[in-house]
């Protein structure tokens, strides 16, 4: 069997601030309006998100293991040892982008204006279709300026405030793995019905 090779040709990174005053708001929402990784679309996020996608050069969810150790002292019959105790994995949305300081409502401006605020994100690897992830992050400002006569870039790592929801598969057949551990399989018919109800 051949390996699966996937390249991002039409990626999306979208952000919008978490609005706790939104109608029906629940602290469990992973996307605006309580949508999921299957039903969230670009229009649910900031009006400028469509323009930002052309600034982003790389974006990925990164995972960091959270492990502590418990020390067991030596005894008369065995040496001392360390037992790993796994904790919940931490996640971040790591993105690289072309700085856009000449754009009034660009990505650089948005991140700087909303530094430390909580936002919903969507990371789509095939536009707004699966595979894609949604969740909540803490915003941080990107770099401003750099070397003369060079393309100015910035790298940010936006820490997730909880485990994301990820829709694996493609538009016709998906598997939603929610941050709470729930797994939902959706065929073409189920995916169409979910999209129509949103």
C-alpha positions in Angstrom: 0.0 0.0 0.0 1.3 3.4 -0.9 1.8 6.1 1.8 -0.6 9.0 2.0 1.1 12.2 0.8 -0.7 15.4 1.5 0.3 19.0 0.6 -1.5 22.2 1.6 -2.5 24.0 -1.6 -5.4 26.0 -0.3 -4.9 26.6 3.4 -6.9 28.8 5.8 -6.0 30.4 9.1 -8.9 32.3 10.5 -9.3 34.1 13.8 -12.1 36.0 15.6 -12.4 37.1 19.2 -14.4 35.1 21.7 -17.6 37.0 22.4 -19.0 35.8 25.7 -22.0 38.1 25.2 -23.0 36.2 22.0 -26.5 34.8 22.0 -26.6 31.3 23.5 -22.8 31.5 24.3 -21.5 28.4 26.1 -18.0 28.1 27.6 -17.8 24.8 25.7 -17.8 26.4 22.2 -14.8 25.7 20.1 -15.9 27.9 17.2 -18.2 31.0 16.8 -21.9 30.2 17.3 -21.1 26.8 18.8 -20.2 25.4 15.4 -17.8 22.4 15.1 -14.9 21.5 12.9 -17.4 20.1 10.5 -19.7 23.1 10.3 -17.5 26.1 10.8 -16.9 28.2 7.7 -14.6 31.1 6.9 -17.5 33.6 7.1 -17.9 32.8 10.9 -14.5 34.4 11.6 -13.2 37.9 11.2 -14.1 39.8 8.1 -10.4 40.1 7.2 -9.7 36.4 7.5 -10.0 35.9 3.7 -7.2 38.4 3.2 -5.0 37.0 5.9 -4.8 33.6 4.2 -2.6 35.1 1.5 -0.2 36.3 4.2 0.3 33.0 5.9 3.3 30.9 4.8 3.0 28.1 7.3 0.6 27.0 10.1 0.3 23.9 12.2 -1.0 22.6 15.5 2.0 21.6 17.6 1.7 19.2 20.6 3.8 19.3 23.7 3.9 16.3 26.1 3.3 17.2 29.7 5.1 14.6 31.8 6.3 14.7 35.3 8.1 11.9 37.2 7.6 10.2 40.5 10.7 9.2 42.3 10.8 5.8 43.9 13.6 5.5 46.4 16.1 2.6 46.4 15.2 -0.4 48.6 17.2 -3.2 49.9 16.3 -5.2 46.8 16.1 -2.7 43.9 17.7 0.5 42.8 16.0 3.9 42.8 13.9 4.7 39.7 11.8 7.4 38.1 8.3 6.6 36.9 6.8 8.9 34.2 3.4 10.4 35.0 1.8 11.7 31.8 -0.3 14.9 32.0 -2.6 16.4 29.5 -0.9 17.3 26.2 -0.5 21.1 25.5 -1.2 22.5 22.1 -0.3 25.6 20.2 -1.1 27.1 16.8 2.3 27.9 15.3 2.1 30.2 12.3 4.6 32.0 10.1 3.4 34.9 8.0 4.5 37.8 5.8 4.3 41.0 7.9 1.7 43.5 6.6 2.4 46.7 8.6 1.1 48.8 5.6 -2.4 47.3 5.9 -4.7 49.0 8.4 -6.7 45.9 9.1 -4.0 43.3 8.4 -3.0 40.3 10.4 -0.1 42.2 12.1 -2.5 44.9 13.2 -5.1 42.3 14.5 -2.6 40.4 16.6 -1.1 43.6 18.0 -4.4 45.2 18.9 -5.7 42.0 20.6 -2.6 40.8 22.3 -3.4 38.3 25.2 -7.2 38.1 24.3 -8.9 34.8 23.7 -9.9 34.0 20.1 -11.5 31.2 18.1 -9.3 29.8 15.4 -9.8 27.7 12.3 -6.9 25.9 10.6 -8.0 24.4 7.3 -5.7 22.3 5.2 -8.0 22.3 2.2 -9.7 25.6 2.4 -12.7 25.4 4.8 -13.2 21.7 4.0 -11.8 18.9 6.2 -9.1 18.2 7.2 -9.4 21.2 9.6 -9.2 22.1 13.2 -11.0 24.6 15.4 -10.5 25.7 18.9 -9.6 28.6 21.2 -6.2 30.4 21.5 -4.6 33.2 23.3 -3.4 35.9 20.9 0.1 37.3 20.9 1.6 40.1 18.8 3.9 39.2 15.9 7.2 40.8 15.0 7.3 44.4 13.6 10.1 45.3 11.2 13.3 43.6 10.3 16.3 43.7 7.9 16.5 46.3 5.2 15.3 45.3 1.7 14.1 41.9 2.7 10.7 40.3 2.9 9.6 40.9 6.5 8.2 37.8 8.2 6.9 36.9 11.7 6.4 33.7 13.6 3.9 33.3 16.4 2.9 30.5 18.7 -0.6 30.9 19.9 -1.3 28.7 23.0 -4.6 26.8 22.9 -6.7 27.2 26.0 -8.1 23.7 25.6 -7.7 20.7 23.3 -8.9 21.4 19.8 -11.5 19.7 17.7 -10.1 18.1 14.5 -12.1 16.9 11.5 -10.0 14.3 9.7 -10.7 13.0 6.3 -12.2 14.9 3.3 -15.4 16.7 2.5 -17.1 13.4 1.5 -16.1 11.3 4.5 -14.9 12.7 7.9 -14.1 11.7 11.4 -14.5 14.4 14.0 -12.3 13.9 17.0 -13.5 16.5 19.6 -11.3 17.9 22.3 -13.5 16.2 24.9 -12.8 12.8 23.4 -16.0 12.4 21.5 -15.6 10.8 18.1 -18.2 11.2 15.3 -17.9 9.6 11.9 -19.7 11.3 9.1 -20.2 10.0 5.6 -21.2 12.2 2.6 -24.9 12.3 3.6 -24.2 13.2 7.2 -21.7 15.9 6.3 -24.2 17.5 3.9 -27.0 17.4 6.5 -24.7 19.0 9.1 -23.6 21.8 6.7 -27.2 22.6 5.8 -28.3 22.8 9.5 -25.6 25.4 10.3 
